[in-house]
Structure formats: structure tokens, C-alpha cells
Amino acid sequence: MYSEWVSLQTAIQSDSSHTSVLKRFPAAVSKEIIIPIVKNISQGLSINTVDQPSKLYSIDEVNWTMEVICQGLTLPFTEHDILKECVNIYCEWMSGCLIRKKMCVPKPVVEAPVTFSTKMLSHLYNLFVPREKSISSALSTTVSSAVSSALSTTVSSAVSSALSTTVSSALSTTVSSAVSSALFTTMSSAVSSALSTAVSSAVSSAVSVRPSAAVSTILSAAVSSALSSAVSSALSSAVFVGPSALTSAFSAGVDQVNRQAMLCHRALRMLETIAKESNLLNRELWEAILKFLLATTDTLLAPPREKVKWYK
């Protein structure tokens, strides 16, 4: 229903002004650039220390720094401190639109506050974009860890009692790795296939002298029986004895969403202050604010990007 009310929907959804050039580089590379730059600039903000003059003097310097901050606003909320500083920097700089300007605002922004504030608004859109896998990744990691831990302990114990020390040692590592990997691919069929391959490989490598057909059959039967019991016990332990771990993981994901909401509120409060107190609220800035609100609302009211999955 909401989408029918947006007369600028196409223009808003096709807008790429919130994209930084750093997006063209691997995440690890851009992150190494973002963190030191943002931390250094934030040290001079009035909310962190005594208001200090900005180190940026030219338009090019400000534009380059804004490219860094723009990409910083796309970081996952595991990097909450950096995201918070990015928001603080832009909120401080947008005070250039107010009567009382702060010393930390770069001179080019003071001289053209509307132009730069319009650009900052387009970058702040990234703050409102829901992060992918914020909750489901925490759940998936916890479930994977619980199952891997249970399998590692239970399978090792079961195999130790069924086989000799040498075979047990080889199987413990191989089977645990294979089963843990298989569980989150296709569950039952994958586990069956992985176990078959793992047992064959482990027994072959563990026994220095090739066993006869009879010994091989007995060994295989013992392993199959032990593993069947071990896997059943491990899965039961990981899935049914770990609700507290799942609750903790879910809470961690929700906490990230709450942190995102708090930073969004910070940005919106600054916009409210500009709308109420700025004497520079011309048509250009007003339209930029309205488009920003439409874009963020369109994103927040869109269907969920992901479904929480317990396994892949």
C-alpha cells in the first residue's frame, strides 16, 4: 500500500548518491582506511573533547573524507563504535546549517552548508539500511558451534570405545569435520554420505597393514554402530539442550538492531533541529530532507531481506 503513495519511488530507489568509491574495494581494504580516518576526525568533535578547529581546509579534502565516512556508514553493527563516530561527525558538521556553528565544522562546509548537508543526508541513508544476517548469522553461528562441539565430544568418545586407539584418533578428527560440514548442507543425506566417506578414509589411513575382508567387515560394522549412536546423541544434545544458547544468540542480534535504532534516532533528531532552528532552510535543503525521509521509510517498510534459517 505504501509503495502506491510514493510519487518519487523510481527516482529514490535508483539514486546512487549514497554509494562511496570505497565500495569498489574489498571490505577488508576499505575498513583499514575507514577506521583510522574516522577515529582521528572524531577526536576533534565537541561531543568528545574541547571543540577543535577542523584539519580539513579545501573542498577536495572534505569530499575525500566524506567518501570515507559514507562507506563507514555501511559497516555491520559489530563495528558499532566506528558507525557511532561516523554519525557524530556528520551531525556535528550539519550544525553548519544552524546559527551557532561549531569550530570542528570544516571551513568549506561552513561556507556552503546546504550543499554539503544535502550530500551528508544521502550518505546517512546507509545508516537506516537493515544489515543482512544481523540476527540469523548469530543464530546460525551458535547452532553450528553447538552441534560441532557436541559431535566432536560424542563421536570421539563413541569411536574410542569401538575401535583401537589409532583408528579412534584418525576417525575423531575426520568424522567430526565431515559431519559438522555436512549437517549444515543437506542434513540427513549429507551426513550419511559424509560418514561413509570419512569412515572409509579414516580406517584406510589409520590401519598400517591392509586388513583382510573379514576384519574390514567387522571394523566397518563396529564403526557404523558407534557412529549411529554418537550422531543421534550429539544432535539431541546440541538441539534440545541448548535453548539458552539460542536465546543468547537471538538477543545478540536484537541488540545490534537496537544499536542501529539509537544511531538512527540521533540522525533524525539532528534533522529535527535543523528544520526548527536553521535560517538556511531553503527549497534545496527542504527537498533533500523530504527525499531522505521518503528513501529511509521506503527501505524500512520494504519486505524483509532475509528469513532466519536454522541451518543451510
C-alpha positions as CSV (number, residue, x, y, z in Angstrom):
1,M,0.0,0.0,0.0
2,Y,2.8,2.4,0.9
3,S,4.6,2.0,-2.4
4,E,1.5,3.3,-4.2
5,W,1.9,6.6,-2.3
6,V,5.4,7.3,-3.3
7,S,5.4,9.6,-6.4
8,L,9.2,9.6,-6.5
9,Q,9.7,5.9,-5.9
10,T,11.7,5.3,-9.1
11,A,14.0,8.3,-8.6
12,I,14.5,7.4,-4.9
13,Q,15.3,3.7,-5.5
14,S,17.6,4.3,-8.4
15,D,19.6,7.0,-6.6
16,S,23.2,6.1,-6.1
17,S,24.5,9.2,-4.3
18,H,24.8,7.1,-1.1
19,T,27.4,4.9,-2.7
20,S,31.1,5.5,-1.9
21,V,34.0,4.8,-4.3
22,L,35.4,2.6,-1.5
23,K,32.7,0.2,-2.2
24,R,34.7,-0.9,-5.3
25,F,37.4,-2.3,-3.0
26,P,37.3,-5.4,-0.8
27,A,35.6,-4.8,2.6
28,A,38.9,-5.5,4.4
29,V,40.7,-2.9,2.4
30,S,38.1,-0.2,2.9
31,K,37.8,-1.0,6.6
32,E,41.5,-0.4,7.0
33,I,41.1,3.1,5.6
34,I,37.8,4.0,7.4
35,I,38.8,3.2,11.0
36,P,41.9,5.4,11.4
37,I,40.4,8.3,9.5
38,V,37.1,8.3,11.4
39,K,38.8,7.9,14.8
40,N,41.2,10.8,14.0
41,I,38.4,13.2,13.0
42,S,36.2,12.2,15.9
43,Q,38.9,13.2,18.4
44,G,38.3,16.9,17.5
45,L,34.5,16.8,17.8
46,S,32.9,19.0,20.6
47,I,31.0,16.0,22.0
48,N,34.2,14.0,22.6
49,T,36.5,16.8,23.8
50,V,37.0,20.5,23.7
51,D,35.8,21.8,20.3
52,Q,38.8,22.0,18.0
53,P,39.3,23.5,14.5
54,S,38.9,21.1,11.7
55,K,42.0,19.8,9.9
56,L,40.2,20.0,6.5
57,Y,40.6,23.2,4.6
58,S,39.7,22.6,1.0
59,I,36.6,21.3,-0.8
60,D,38.6,18.3,-2.2
61,E,39.7,17.4,1.3
62,V,36.2,17.4,2.6
63,N,34.8,15.5,-0.3
64,W,37.5,12.8,0.0
65,T,36.8,12.5,3.7
66,M,33.1,12.2,3.1
67,E,33.7,9.3,0.7
68,V,35.4,7.5,3.7
69,I,32.5,8.3,6.1
70,C,29.9,7.3,3.6
71,Q,31.4,3.8,3.4
72,G,31.8,3.8,7.1
73,L,28.1,4.1,7.5
74,T,27.6,0.8,5.6
75,L,29.7,-1.2,8.1
76,P,28.0,-4.0,10.0
77,F,26.9,-3.2,13.6
78,T,29.6,-5.3,15.0
79,E,31.6,-2.1,14.3
80,H,29.2,-0.1,16.4
81,D,31.9,2.3,17.7
82,I,33.0,3.3,14.2
83,L,29.4,3.7,13.0
84,K,28.6,5.9,16.0
85,E,31.6,8.2,15.3
86,C,30.6,8.5,11.6
87,V,27.1,9.6,12.7
88,N,28.6,12.0,15.3
89,I,30.9,13.6,12.6
90,Y,28.0,14.2,10.2
91,C,25.7,15.5,13.0
92,E,28.4,17.9,14.1
93,W,29.1,19.1,10.6
94,M,25.5,19.6,9.8
95,S,25.5,22.2,12.6
96,G,26.9,24.4,9.8
97,C,23.2,24.9,8.9
98,L,22.5,26.4,12.3
99,I,23.0,29.9,13.6
100,R,25.6,28.7,16.1
101,K,28.3,26.9,14.2
102,K,30.9,24.7,15.9
103,M,34.7,25.0,15.4
104,C,35.0,21.4,14.3
105,V,33.0,22.1,11.2
106,P,35.4,22.3,8.2
107,K,35.6,25.7,6.5
108,P,34.1,24.5,3.1
109,V,31.1,23.2,5.0
110,V,30.6,26.4,6.8
111,E,30.8,28.3,3.6
112,A,28.3,26.0,1.7
113,P,26.3,24.3,4.5
114,V,23.3,23.4,2.4
115,T,25.3,21.8,-0.4
116,F,27.3,19.6,2.0
117,S,24.4,18.8,4.3
118,T,22.4,17.6,1.3
119,K,25.3,15.3,0.4
120,M,25.6,14.1,4.1
121,L,21.9,13.3,4.1
122,S,22.3,11.0,1.1
123,H,25.2,9.2,2.9
124,L,23.2,8.9,6.2
125,Y,20.7,6.8,4.3
126,N,23.2,3.9,4.6
127,L,22.6,4.0,8.4
128,F,19.0,3.1,8.0
129,V,19.5,0.1,5.7
130,P,18.9,-3.1,7.6
131,R,22.0,-5.2,7.9
132,E,21.9,-8.6,6.3
133,K,22.1,-11.6,8.6
134,S,22.2,-9.4,11.7
135,I,20.1,-11.9,13.7
136,S,20.2,-15.1,11.6
137,S,24.0,-15.1,11.4
138,A,24.2,-15.1,15.2
139,L,21.7,-18.0,15.4
140,S,23.5,-19.9,12.7
141,T,26.9,-19.5,14.3
142,T,25.6,-20.6,17.7
143,V,23.8,-23.7,16.3
144,S,26.8,-24.6,14.2
145,S,29.1,-24.2,17.2
146,A,26.8,-26.2,19.5
147,V,26.4,-29.1,17.0
148,S,30.1,-29.2,16.2
149,S,31.1,-29.2,19.9
150,A,28.6,-32.0,20.7
151,L,29.6,-34.1,17.7
152,S,33.3,-33.7,18.4
153,T,32.9,-34.9,22.0
154,T,30.3,-37.6,21.5
155,V,31.8,-39.1,18.3
156,S,35.3,-39.2,19.7
157,S,34.0,-41.0,22.8
158,A,31.9,-43.5,20.9
159,V,34.6,-44.3,18.4
160,S,37.2,-44.7,21.1
161,S,35.2,-47.5,22.7
162,A,34.5,-49.2,19.4
163,L,38.0,-49.1,17.8
164,S,41.6,-49.2,18.8
165,T,43.5,-46.0,19.8
166,T,45.0,-45.5,16.4
167,V,41.7,-45.8,14.5
168,S,39.9,-43.7,17.1
169,S,42.4,-40.8,16.8
170,A,42.1,-40.7,13.0
171,L,38.3,-41.0,12.9
172,S,37.8,-38.4,15.7
173,T,39.3,-35.7,13.5
174,T,38.0,-36.8,10.1
175,V,34.4,-37.7,11.1
176,S,33.9,-34.6,13.3
177,S,35.0,-32.4,10.5
178,A,33.0,-34.2,7.8
179,V,29.8,-34.4,9.9
180,S,29.9,-30.8,11.1
181,S,30.3,-29.7,7.4
182,A,27.6,-32.0,6.2
183,L,25.0,-31.1,8.8
184,F,24.5,-27.6,7.5
185,T,24.4,-28.6,3.8
186,T,21.6,-31.2,3.4
187,M,21.3,-32.7,6.9
188,S,20.4,-36.4,6.7
189,S,21.5,-37.3,3.2
190,A,24.7,-35.3,3.5
191,V,25.6,-36.8,6.9
192,S,25.1,-40.3,5.6
193,S,27.4,-39.6,2.6
194,A,30.0,-37.8,4.7
195,L,30.1,-40.5,7.3
196,S,30.6,-43.2,4.7
197,T,33.5,-41.3,3.1
198,A,35.0,-40.3,6.4
199,V,34.9,-43.8,7.8
200,S,36.4,-45.3,4.7
201,S,39.2,-42.7,4.6
202,A,40.0,-42.7,8.3
203,V,40.1,-46.5,8.6
204,S,42.3,-46.8,5.5
205,S,44.8,-44.2,6.8
206,A,44.8,-45.4,10.4
207,V,45.4,-49.1,9.8
208,S,49.0,-49.5,8.6
209,V,48.6,-53.1,7.4
210,R,45.7,-53.6,4.9
211,P,43.1,-55.8,6.8
212,S,41.5,-58.9,5.4
213,A,37.9,-58.8,4.1
214,A,36.7,-60.3,7.4
215,V,38.5,-57.8,9.6
216,S,37.4,-55.0,7.4
217,T,33.7,-56.1,7.7
218,I,33.9,-56.3,11.5
219,L,35.6,-53.0,11.7
220,S,33.1,-51.3,9.5
221,A,30.2,-52.7,11.5
222,A,31.7,-51.6,14.8
223,V,32.2,-48.1,13.5
224,S,28.8,-47.8,11.9
225,S,27.1,-48.9,15.2
226,A,29.2,-46.5,17.3
227,L,28.7,-43.5,14.9
228,S,25.0,-44.1,14.6
229,S,24.6,-43.8,18.4
230,A,27.1,-40.9,18.6
231,V,25.4,-38.7,16.0
232,S,22.0,-39.3,17.4
233,S,23.2,-38.4,20.9
234,A,25.2,-35.4,19.7
235,L,22.3,-33.9,17.7
236,S,19.9,-34.4,20.5
237,S,22.3,-32.6,22.9
238,A,23.0,-29.7,20.5
239,V,19.4,-29.1,19.5
240,F,17.4,-29.9,22.6
241,V,19.7,-29.0,25.4
242,G,20.8,-25.6,24.0
243,P,17.7,-23.2,24.1
244,S,19.7,-20.8,26.4
245,A,22.5,-20.6,23.8
246,L,19.9,-19.9,21.0
247,T,18.2,-17.3,23.2
248,S,21.6,-15.6,23.8
249,A,22.4,-15.6,20.1
250,F,19.0,-14.1,19.3
251,S,19.5,-11.4,22.0
252,A,22.8,-10.5,20.4
253,G,21.2,-10.0,17.0
254,V,18.4,-7.9,18.6
255,D,21.0,-5.9,20.4
256,Q,22.6,-4.9,17.1
257,V,19.2,-3.8,15.8
258,N,18.6,-1.7,18.9
259,R,22.0,-0.1,18.5
260,Q,21.2,0.8,14.9
261,A,17.9,2.3,16.0
262,M,19.6,4.5,18.5
263,L,22.0,5.9,15.9
264,C,19.1,6.5,13.5
265,H,17.3,8.5,16.3
266,R,20.5,10.6,16.7
267,A,20.5,11.5,13.0
268,L,16.7,12.2,13.0
269,R,17.0,14.5,16.0
270,M,19.6,16.5,14.2
271,L,17.3,16.8,11.2
272,E,14.5,18.0,13.5
273,T,16.9,20.6,15.0
274,I,17.8,21.9,11.5
275,A,14.1,22.0,10.5
276,K,13.2,24.0,13.6
277,E,16.2,26.3,14.1
278,S,18.0,26.7,10.8
279,N,17.8,30.1,9.0
280,L,19.1,28.4,5.8
281,L,16.2,26.1,5.3
282,N,15.7,26.8,1.6
283,R,13.9,24.8,-1.1
284,E,17.0,22.7,-1.9
285,L,17.6,21.6,1.7
286,W,13.9,21.1,2.4
287,E,13.6,18.8,-0.6
288,A,16.7,16.9,0.4
289,I,15.2,16.3,3.9
290,L,11.9,15.1,2.4
291,K,13.6,12.8,-0.1
292,F,15.8,11.4,2.7
293,L,12.8,10.6,4.8
294,L,11.0,9.0,1.9
295,A,14.0,6.9,1.0
296,T,14.6,5.6,4.5
297,T,10.9,4.9,5.0
298,D,10.7,3.1,1.7
299,T,13.6,0.9,2.9
300,L,12.3,0.3,6.4
301,L,8.8,-0.7,5.2
302,A,10.1,-3.0,2.4
303,P,9.7,-6.8,2.8
304,P,12.4,-8.4,5.0
305,R,15.6,-9.0,3.2
306,E,16.2,-12.4,4.8
307,K,14.5,-15.2,6.6
308,V,16.0,-16.7,9.8
309,K,17.4,-20.1,8.9
310,W,18.5,-22.7,11.5
311,Y,20.7,-24.4,9.0
312,K,21.7,-24.2,5.4
